[in-house]
Each structure stands twice: as C-alpha cells, then as structure tokens.
C-alpha cells in the first residue's frame, strides 16, 4: 500500500486489513448474496488499482477494487467501503 496521506485516521488500518484478498474474500462472501457469491472464484480474488468513490466523498470513504472469475468471465468487485461518517 502506498504511503499516502489519508484524511481519516482509521483509513490506513481499514485498507491494510482489507487489501489482503483472503481477508476481503471472507468479508465479501458474507455481504454478497449467496446466489452471486457462490459463482465467484474466491481463490483467484485480486486487488486491482482503481477507485469508484466520487471525488466529493473521497475524504470520507475508502474503497478497494477486486477482480475474480465469475461464471467463466472476469468480474470487478467494489468494496468493502468504510461506512464511518466524517
């Protein structure tokens, strides 16, 4: 993880924990509906560069982007994000 300045003190801990695909997979499996989660190849989950947080909210939310095979195609999974209000 780059040594970047983050606006919220908990962001570094959040990103450090969930940047590990094994940790993220454990969380996301529980958050994604079972009918979808069952089709994702969690063993091939990869952290990808990128962000989907609107620049207006960048100071209050973190996000991580992952990819994994899903039913024969590659899919992008956005999450988890930090719901802590500013």
N, C-alpha and C positions, 0 to 999 in steps of 0.2 A: 504494500500500500504506500503510495507516495506520501512524503512528509509535508502535506499541505495544511494550511491553516483552515480550521473548521470553526464555524460560528458557535455551535453548541458544544459544551464540554463532553457530552456523552456520545457524540458522533464517532469519535475515534474508537471507543470501545465497541460500539454497535457495529461499525464497519469491520473492525478486526475480527469479531466473533462470527459474523455472517459472511465474510469474504471467503471463508473456508467452505468449499462446496459440500462437504459432508455435513457440517452444521446447518448450512442453508437448506439442504435436502431434507433433513429431519424436520425443520420448521415448515417448509413449503408443503411437504406431503400432508401435513395436518390442516393447512389453510386452503389448499386447492381441493375442490370437490373430488371425491373418490373416483368418480367416473372418468375424470380427466387425469388425476394423479396416477391412476393405475396404468395409463398408457405412456407415461414419461419414463425414459431410461435414466433413473436417478444416478446410476453408477457412472454415467458419462456427463453429468452436470458440470458445466464450465463457467467460470466467472468471465464476463465479457466487458470490454471497455464501453462506456456509454452511460447515458443518463436520460431519464424521461421526466424529471422534475422541472416544471416551468420555472424560468429564471426568477419570477416573482416570489416563488416559495423556496428557492434554494437555501435561504438562510434558516429555514425551519424544518426542512425534511432532508433525509438521506435516502438514497436509493442504490440498489445494486441490480445489475442486469446479468442474467444467466442464459445459457443455451443448453439444450439437450435434445436427443432424438425423441420424437413423439409420433408414434404410429407410422414410422417409415419416413418422416420428414423432420427437418431441424426446426425447433421452435425456440422462441425467446420468452423468457420468464422474467417479469419485472417484480422485484421485491427482495426481501421484505423492506418496507419503509418504516421510518421512525415516526410513530403517531404522537409523540410527545409535543404538546403545544409550546410555542415560544413564550 
